[in-house]
């Protein structure tokens, strides 16, 4: 197939998906906007992903941009014709939108057919009014809709009952995200979520402020950028004791290579998001064998087994309970060690990105009549 993919080049999982399709022998054309909407922490620093984009360029059929400097939500309608012109120059067998919401809306309005959509999180869970109605219509007209996770798949079916929804974890590359050999101390807690309100990173700072200073040596590393980074850093300066504050690091974004090294040198992964699809950040951490401490929300429950004790789910807005969970994970190396192979195997069994993209490609071929 010749596949046009509407995607954000600054998003590592989107680049990985494009790479997987290319590995399968399909001709891939990646399409993105010239300028990105404000607040996208994944596009905050071009220096972090420019090399990765060039590596992608070397293996795909082409990388194309939609011209224009409009960074408002109206651009999905305003630039639909420009997007159509880009697609006309490619002549794809199918268009795949790697996101719902505005991306799916533009795919529909552009008139490019057939098109498919991969929905991931807020594009289903947090839309309302006119935006919800338009998004539902766009999904209903798609040749296929792929939903990232079991819970999220049910939400997508409820959101757009007539859409052809297929549940498929986006997954990660388990040949890339492999366990490391972190030193016993300090115990490193890593959070790779962006600094946006939904990801709730300030809650981790609140919990850390309640950890006893008598704990074995530990570190907390925030890898990402985002609009609330400065606010969260200021909170840490204000409420953490000097001794604890020295253990908390804010990196303001890292390259793909650096992210992998931080995961492989860490012991505990934490994400306390208020809502989510299946988190790619979580899957990367599980593939590296990290011990997860997560918010108790439905998508996270798909990965934590109380009987297997392969992680901890904590309630929202109860920092003392969150702190106790982190303390328990820091103190128990044996618990973390038992969980590591379980979490790694979960990815091998359920979320291998290569298997997922092979399934997506074959589903697309059937949907557009290239395979019986």
Buried (B, 14 or more C-beta within 10 A) or exposed (E): BEBBBBBBBBBBBBBBBBBBBBEBEBBBBBBBBEBBBEBBBBBBBEEBBEEBBEEBEEEBBBBBBBEBEBBEEEBBBEBBEBBBEBBEEBEBBBBBBBBBBBBBBBBBBBEBBBBBBBBBBBBBBEBEEEBBEBBBBBBBBBBBBBBBBBBBBBBBBEBBEEBBBBBBBBBBBBEEBBBBEBEEEBBBBBBBBBBBEBBBBBBBBBBBBBBEEEBEEBBBBBBBBBBBBEEBBEBBEEBBEEEBBEBBEBBBBBBBEEBBEBBBBBBBBBBBBBBBBBBBBBBBBBBBBBBBBBBBBBBBBBBBEEEEEBBBBBEBEBBEBBBBBBBEBBBEBEBBEBBBEBBBBBBEEBBBBBBBBBBBBEBBBEBBEEEE
